[in-house]
Amino acid sequence: MANNKHKRSSKSNIVDNKKPSISDRESPFWIGKVVSFEAQKEQTSGIKAWGIRYKVRLMGDYSELEKVADRDVIYATSALGVTDGSGAKNMLKTSKIAQGDTVMGVFLADDEQGPIIQHVLPRSAKEEYGDGDFDPKSGFTDQTVAGLLGKQEFNEQDNVATPGLKDCKGSQKGRGKGRSTPKKGLRKMGIDPELSAQVGAIKKPLKKLTG
């Protein structure tokens, strides 16, 4: 299990022992950004995974001026809802947290160790990606491919647009014509394709069919 000690920003060493963020010494709560999955590949790929954990850059603990690498930030364990299942009796759900997500949680220890992810904040369609440590980033990686919804990376009251019909091999959606009548096949079945549709058009077989 990886060491969960994390580096504190020099901004936290002020006289009243408070940090200028939601994560202060009087509160067990914190907020942060999940770093790139490439920086935590062994965990997120499942190769050498332990539990459901993500490296999170905690706001107020990691200063952009100190340039702490993604691979060196703290691991936070993800909590699940009571209907998600722990894995007991084969009852489970996979985590939906992605890189670049903003998550909230609590510390289990007074010395700000043992962070637990409790919530993930929904993304806005107005977010603009950037290169800063706390800037929004796409959740897609080289191993993930956009599905029918494309790359609509937001979750808000004006929800994602569902797809319409897609072009077939770059052609138009249709030729504007219906399918032709399979006259030859109908004649083999004993049906005159020139007559209008009628009940009982298919005659009963002359002898019992055998397998």
N, C-alpha and C positions, 0 to 999 in steps of 0.2 A: 504494500500500500504506500502511495506516495506521501512524502512529508507535506503537511498542509500549512506549514509556517509561511506567512506571506510578508512581503516587505511593506512597511508603512511609509506613507508620504511624510516629508519633513513638515508639511503644512499642519499635521496633527499635533506637533509639539508646541502648542501655544499655552499660555499661562493657565487658562481655565480648563485645560485638558479636554477641550471640545473640538471636534472636527467640523469644518464647514460643509456638512452634507447630512443626508438622512442617517448615515452610519456614524453616530457619535457615542461617547462613553456612557451616556445616560440611556441609550436605546439599543436593544439587541437587533434592530432591523437594519438592513442594508439594501442597496440597489446597485446593479452593475451590468456590464455587457459581456455576453459570451464571446470569447475570442475565436479565432479561426480554427476550424476542425483540423487543419493541417498541423497546427501546433499541439494538438492533443490526439493525434491519429491513433496511437496504440489504444486509447480509451474509447474513442468514438467509433472506431472500426470494429471493435470487439476482439482484436488480436490478443491483447493482454488486459482486458477490461476487468474492473472490479465495481460491481453495482452500476448505478446510473449516475454518472458524475460529469460535470462540465467545468472547464477552466473559466473563471469569471473575473473580469477586471473590475474590482470594486471601486465605486466612486467615492472619493475622499481618502482612500487608502493608497491608490496608485495615481501619482501625478504624471501628466504627459511630459513634464520637464525632466523627469527621472528616466524616461524611456525604458521601463521594465519590459522585457521581451514577452510575447504572448505565452511562450512555453514555460515562463517562470512565475506566472500568476497562480493564485490559489485554486484548488479544486473545490467545487461545491456539490454536495450530494442532492439529487432531485427528489423531493417528496412527491407522492402521487395521491390522487383522490381516493376516497373510500370505495368507489365503484370500479377503480382501475385494476385492483388485485395486486398482490405482492408476488405472485408466482406460485403460491400454495395451491394445490389441487388443479394445477395448470390454468389458473385464472390470472391473466395478465393483459396489459396494454403497453404498447411501446410509447416512449416519450416523443413528443412532437417539438422539442426545443431545437432550434437551429442556430448556427453561427450568426453573430450579429444581433441576436435577440437581447432585449432588455429584460432582466429578471429581477425579482425581489425575494428577500428571504430573511432568515434570522441566524444569529450565532448561537451555538449550543453552549459555549463557554464564555466566561467573563473576560478572558484575554483575547476575545475575538477570534476564536478558533472553532472549527467544526461548522462551517456555514452550510445552511440547508436552503435549497431553492423551494419556495412555496408558490410563487406565481410567475407567469410570463406576461409582460405587457403587450397588448396588440399593436401591430404596426399601422402607421398611417400611410395613405396613398400619396401624401405630400412630402414624405421623407426624401431627403437628398443624400445619396451616398458620398462618403468622403474617405480620406486617408488617415484621419485622426484616430487616436486610440478609442475614443468614445463616439465616433461618427457612425451613423447607420451603415450597415454592410449587407450585401445580398446573402441570403441563406443558401443559395445554390453553390455547389462545389463541382469539381471535375467528375465526381462520381454520381452526381444527380442530374437527371434530365427533366426538363419541363414537360408536364403532361398536357391534357386537353385545355387546362386553364391558362397555359402559357406561363409567363413570369409575372403574374399579378401578386406581388408580395405585400399584401396588406389585409387587415382584418378590422373592419369598422362597420358602422351601421349602413353605409352605402356599400354593400358587399361586392365581391368580385363578379364580373360578367361571365355568364355561362357561354360556352362555345356554340356557334351555329354549325351549319354544314360546311365541311371542308372540301376544297377542290380535290378532285381525283387525278393524281399525277399531273397537276398543273393545268388541267383542262377546266372547262366551265362545269357548273354544278349539274347540268342536265342538258339534253338536246331539245327539250320542249316537245318530245314525242312519246307516246305510250309504247309499250311493248307490242310487237306484232303477235297475231294469233298463231299458235303452233298447229297449223292445219294438218300437216302430215301426221303428227302424233295423234291428233284427234281422230283421224280416219282409221288409224290402226286400232283405236279403241272402239270403233264402230259408231262414231259420232259424226254426223254431217256438220262440218264447221260453217256451212252457209246458212244453217237454220238458226233461229233465235234460241237463247237458253231456255231449257224446259226441264221440269222435274221428271226423273226416271229416264233420262237420255242414255245413261250407261246401262246396257243390257246385262242381265245375269249370265254368268258363265254356263256353257252347255254341260260341262261336267265338273265334278268336284276337283278343286285344285289340291295338289299334293306337294309336300315340302321337298 
